[in-house]
């Protein structure tokens, strides 16, 4: 049988969410004004490269790579549309990668649903139209997660994963928390020692690359002195941003997530829940816990973790749809005249055992 229909569905699961996200991001992109952080990006990125480099020695080192990337963009035309366009592209790429990850870990319809859920989440749309690095960081994290799955399942090389994680972490250093999420994924998947060694080598290289930036940004920590320690209300607000802003959306989404997470014990391998659950939980939880001692938490710093929620919700919806389909199929077979209805006097299940229509 030709795989062309299946390939078409796989492509649609990636392209449709990316297109929807791009349309949402481009809608009203020219708002006629910039907020404070966007204005900082606009002013810094328009300086010369030596001037940007000199600035980073005293302030904003954590955003240094982003400013350098935005410098040639704003050189084309310095306006707010060009300022935000890289974020729109980053969000669109992230939505497509969510679709690709759901397809790889489950099936095309799960990827399609997950990508669309990601695209229509208000928090994603907000940062897709903001001239900062967070949407691009989310795209980098999703790409790295897809490379992790490929390396574990196919036994591929680890250097592409390490390179992408390193670049993403230099783009914003708090993306390094995704390494902890990926370690939990390998633990849940019961990965063999060879996989752990490959991942540890890549993760160690990322830490070495990131260490100088961490030291410099630590000396500039006064920039985030306005942050406060998160509390239970902060955690609740993040749940609403990730899963739904209203009870009518939030509770069904959480129910679908719980449905996806429930898995019979004893399974091995990289499953969707083993990837998505640590992604959505570990980075925010770790950053909130660290922030009890040294406040560093802000919801935008863990935007990339949001992708785990639509992946789990789509997987839960797939399970519900599958169960309803099986119930409907059974009811159809048992109705009078149904194809699978046993003849009078035939024990139920005999047709299945003999390889008859019930099978």
Residue, then its C-alpha position, 0 to 999 in steps of 0.5 A: x500500500x502506498x504511503x502517500x496519504x499517510x505522508x500527506x497527513x503528516x505534512x498537514x499536521x505540521x503545515x496547518x498549525x504553522x500557517x494558523x500560527x503565522x496568521x494569528x501572529x500577523x493579525x494586527x502586528x502593526x499596533x502603532x506603539x511599543x512597550x518598554x522591553x520592545x523599545x529596548x530591543x529596538x534601540x539596542x539592536x539598531x546600534x553597531x555591533x561593537x556598540x552592542x558588544x560593549x553594552x553587554x559587558x555592563x547590562x542585558x548580557x542574557x539577551x545579547x545573542x537576540x540583539x545581535x540577531x535583530x541587528x541585521x533585521x532592523x537594518x532592513x527597515x527599522x519599524x515595529x513590524x520588522x521588530x516583531x516579525x522574527x517572533x511571529x516566525x518563531x511561534x509559527x515554527x514552534x507550532x509546526x514542531x509541536x505538530x511534528x512531535x505529536x505526529x512522531x510520538x502518536x499519529x498525525x491527527x494528534x500532531x494536528x490537534x496539538x499544533x492547533x491548540x498551541x497556536x490558539x493559546x492566548x499566551x502563545x499569541x501574545x509573545x508571537x507579537x512581542x519583539x523579544x526572544x521568547x517565541x524563538x526560544x520556544x521554537x528552539x526547545x521544540x526542535x531540540x525535543x524532536x531531535x531528542x526523540x529521534x536520537x533515542x528512537x533511531x540511535x542517531x547522533x547527539x551533536x545536532x541536539x547539543x548544538x541546538x540546545x546550546x544556541x537556544x540557551x544562549x538566546x535565553x539562559x533559562x532554556x537550560x532547564x529543558x535539560x532537566x525535563x529531557x533527563x526526566x523523559x529518559x528516566x520515564x522511558x527507561x533509556x539504556x546506558x548508551x542513550x544516557x551517555x550520549x545525552x550526558x555528553x551533549x548536555x555537558x557541552x551545553x553547560x560548558x558553552x553556557x557557563x560564561x554567560x551565566x557568570x556575566x549575567x549573574x553579575x547583572x542580576x540587579x536588572x531583575x531585582x523587581x521580581x518577587x518569589x512566586x506563590x500558589x496564586x502565581x502557580x495557579x495563574x500559570x496553569x490557566x495560561x497553559x491550559x485555559x483562561x476560563x473554567x469552561x476551557x481549563x477543566x476539560x483540558x485538564x481532564x484530557x491531560x489526565x487521560x493522556x497521562x494515565x498509562x498502564x505500568x510496565x511500558x518502555x520507550x519514549x512515549x508522548x506523555x514521557x516527553x510532554x509531562x516533564x516539559x510542562x512541569x519541570x522547568x516552571x517547577x524548578x524555576x519557582x522553587x529556586x525563586x523562593x531563595x533568589x527570585x528569578x521567575x517570570x511566566x515568559x521565561x518558561x513559555x517554551x514549557x507550554x507546548x507540553x499541555x497541548x500535546x497531552x490534551x491532544x493525546x487525551x482527546x485521541x484516547x477519548x475519540x478512540x474509545x467512543x469509536x470502539x463503543x460506536x463500532x460495537x453497538x453497530x455490530x450488535x444491532x439487528x442486521x449488523x455485520x458482526x451480530x452472531x447467529x441465534x444460538x451462537x455463543x458471543x465471541x465464537x465468530x471472533x475466535x474462528x476468525x469470522x466477521x467479529x474479528 
